[in-house]
């Protein structure tokens, strides 16, 4: 083949416009800080915050206008996909990151190590990685997105260099995260060896044909699922979660607990039912064991915690188990009839959990001084000290516990309905039992809010927080309550996004 015969197809940059714009704005934020009068000042922080919110708003606008056809479009040699599921997940990620910036604005002025443009730039780089993950059309792009997400988060966890706990958490996360990345890469290499391709569509086709070596691919799936479970923080790959949640600065914990969960759900959907549908029996069996273990370990271990951040870390493990539970029952006896219901229930669950987690950690951030670092005694008497924040936090705790009629209840119920429809009644009973166990530690938080006094713990009688942040926390809790009463709109979006994307 001569050079004259080689045809270069120009990529459709419009489909990746949001990612390109976000990368451009990251560079702008870092450059603008050089011209601010005093680096690290409140003016510099507010400027970086405004530019970061502008970057997220512009990216959201470009996502909404890039592909209005409602069908999957591919570019960059089929490695990048623009479809409804990518758009929904990207918008959810952007909303979560934007809310995390707003909540963090209450704590950053008092944390000189975090009140820098680097905090916003690193968070936006992680956001870029999340957006790449959910639009990945090949395993190469998936891995690139995972690393683009992970590396900035390692730095964010250890960004407060004066904190020994943050530095320790960052080191643990980095070492264990490198191990998980190795598992992912090894699994991807085996899938490539079995199919001769990294393109998701090609891999799916070859595994259904004699051209693919399904035995080698099955071994690759083992490593791939282990890597996904680690990144999601599912048991038994959860050892990093409590230490990172507790050791990281609360503004960083707020981010880690929300947006990455949405992105990694997109990773699981792209890689497993999207590219490896032919091996559904293999990865579903693994996910079933991981989900059941996560629900049991997360709920039982959370009971013994006296630090709210650590308690919510174990709680997140249990919630991850519910998300994976829906993914583990989509294909029954070779039939994909239950796919849409099961996967849309998991998508609804991860969106509701991210919203609830943002509110819970956001309210912890509003507590003054060291109270915001998570000791449960900081919540004592909050019902009297700040009734609005206490009511919002109680609502979020009730939702996470699955109390009717809040969003968390409907999320759990929709997953359990999919599990029962798949014929796994015993699994639904198992999940309900450990969910009831989990109610205990959520109600313990409510007890501290309303039935304990702040005086014995030496906390201030009153808590003052900016009015707009109190309004944001109240709106967050109200949204969780309304999604429990009127869940159909969000569930319809989830069903539409999945049915028009992977399963067309």
Phi, psi and omega in degrees: 000129179269167178298329180292334182273347179281125180251122178265122179267118181292126180297155175273091183295340180298324181292332178254023183300322181296317179293319180295317179296319180296318178297319178299316182291329175299316178296320179298316181300316181291325180286318182299324181299331180295335184258359175284143188309312183226114181297133180087358179284170179296326177296317179297319181295315181295323178295315179296321179296315180297317179294323179295317178294324176296319179298317180292319180295317178296320178297318179298318179297318179293325177297318183291336184254350187290320185217093180266005185283338182078012178238163181283125176241141184239150178209180184052054179057041177068014179271350182231130185240135172243112181211173184302321181294323177295317181297315181297313181294320179297316180296322177295319178297315180297317178298317180297316181293320179298316178295323179296324176295318181295313178298318183294337181298343177282335186252331186299322181302334179266002181237091185301328182291337182256339185280058182226163178296333180300325179301314181287320181295314179296320178296320179289327174296318176298321177297319176300317177299319178298319180292324176294320180301310187286347176253012185291133176252001178212163179293332177296315179293322177301313181294320178300316179296320179298316180291325178292333174280314190290313187299315176295326181292322174304315181293321180296319181300322182260017186293328177278089187290345178277353181258119180293323181292322179293318179296317179296317179297319179297319179294315178299315182296319181295313183295312181289327177294323176296321177297316179295321178297323176296319177298315179300312184295321179293319177297318179296320180296324178290323176295321176296318179296329181280333186241342182076016182208156172250352179290131186299316182293318180294318178300315180300316181294319183287331177287339176271356182241168178293350183287339182262142177269099187288336179290312178296319179297324179297321175295322177297323179297324179302311180291323181295314180295321177298318178295317178298316181298321178295311182299326178282342182080039179265147177288145005269024180253035189257004192301337181276337191297305183299319182293320181288317180299318183281319186282329182290151172304143185303323175301327178282320177301321178304318179288311185300328185279353188237279189302315180301331178298320179295314181297317183287336168298318176299321176301311183299318182290319179295317188279321190270285178291338180284305185259332188244036181299328181294339181253029186300325179297324181289306185284333176293322178297319178295315181297325180297315179295316181296317182294316180296318179296319181296316180298318181289308184296314183299312183290321181288315183292330181294335183299325186275358188274138175251354176258124186297322179297319179290322176298316179292335176294312177294326175299320180296327177297316178296319179293323175300322176301319178294321178299314181289336178299318178295322179291338185273357183234018182289321181252123182236119179054040179080357180261137180261020184296333183267001188300306187299314181297315183292313184286326177292326175296318178295320179295315177302317182298313184292327177291317179294318180296318180299318179295317179294319180295320177301315181295317183296310180290330177297320178290322174301324179294331183282347177288137187285153173057219183289349180299329182285357182273003163114353178297133187296336179295338178296340181270355184299128177069016181297333177299328177270328184284324177205088187302324182294312179295322179296316180296320179295316180293321177298319178299317181293321178295317178298322179294314179298328179286344180087029179282131175294148358243071179251170186299324180297325178296312181294325179297312178297317183298318182293323176294316181295324176298317178295322179294316179294321179297332178278358178089008182259064182298321180299324180291322177296318178297318178301313182294320179295318181301311182286337172293322176294324175299319182292338179302330184303309186285336173289318179292332177297321176298316180296324177299316178297324182297318192242343187242001176242153179261148180283336187302313181300338182264359177075025180269158181297151182291325183236154177239120178257129177224151178306140185300320184290331178284324174296321177294322179295317178297319179295318179295323178298312179295321179296321178298319178296320179293316182291326178293337175283327180275323181235071184276350191297324183296310180294320178297322178296322177296318179297314180297315181297314183299316181288318183290334181265005185241271188291327190254024180290000000 
